[in-house]
């Protein structure tokens, strides 16, 4: 629904780049702002995840989208288990 799943741009034997798109753009914009704050300042685990991807050679936006996807997974798990956000465990 948010549109952060990678979409391929392949054609036959040619492999293109992966891009995100579709979904609700306003949610994706808000999620990217949250991910920027989490990846650069607030959440230690997400910050470490972002830094690991950057040190592995990923581009900044690719690493940021990975953090966005990780946030969605965390939020879905919280909703599924009917828990509240706890920064120490997330």
N, C-alpha and C positions, 0 to 999 in steps of 0.2 A: 504494500500500500504506500510505502514511503518512496520507493524507487531507488534503493541503494544496492540492489542486486546487479552484479556485473553482466552486461549484455555484450555478446561477442559480435564482431563485425568480420566474420569469416566468409569466404566465397571460394568454394572448390578447395584447391590445394593452398590457397593464399590465406594466411592468418593475419587478421587485423588486430587492432588494439581493443581492449575492453573498455566500456564506458557505462556510466550509470544513467538512468533516465526513466521516464514514466512515473507513475504514482502521483503523489500530491507534492507539488513543488514547494508550497508554503511550509509543509511539515519538514521537508528535506532541508530547507534553509534554516529553520529553527533547530533541527537536530544537528546541523553542521556547526552552529554557534555553540551549542551545548558541548559537542565533541571537542571543539577548539579549546574551550575552557577546561574540560576534563583532561585533555591530552597535554595541555601546556602548564596547568596550574594546580587543579584541585584534587583529582583522584590519583593516588600514587600508582595503583595497578594499571590504570589506563595510560598514565604518563609513561610508565615503563614499557608497556606494549607499543605505544607510539614510537618511543625512542629505539626500541628493538627493530621495528620495521624500517625506521630511517637509517639506522646503522647497517642494515642489510642491503641498503641501496634503493629502497623504495622512494618514489617521489613523494613530496609532502602531501599532495592531495590524495594520492592512493592510500597513504598511511592514515589520513584523516577519515576517509570513507571506511576503512577497516575498523577504526574506532567507532564510527557511527553504527556499523553493523553489530559490533560487540555490545554497544549500548542497547540496541534493539533486542538482542538476545537476552541481556540481563533484565530488561524491563518486562519482556514476555515471561521469563521465569518467575519474576516477582508477582505478576498478575496471576499466573497459573497456580502458585503456591499461596496466594493471598497474604503476601508479606509486604512490609514497608521497606523503603530504601534505607540501607545501613552502609555508610561510606567505608567502614572498616572491613566489611566482608565483600563489597562489590568490587 
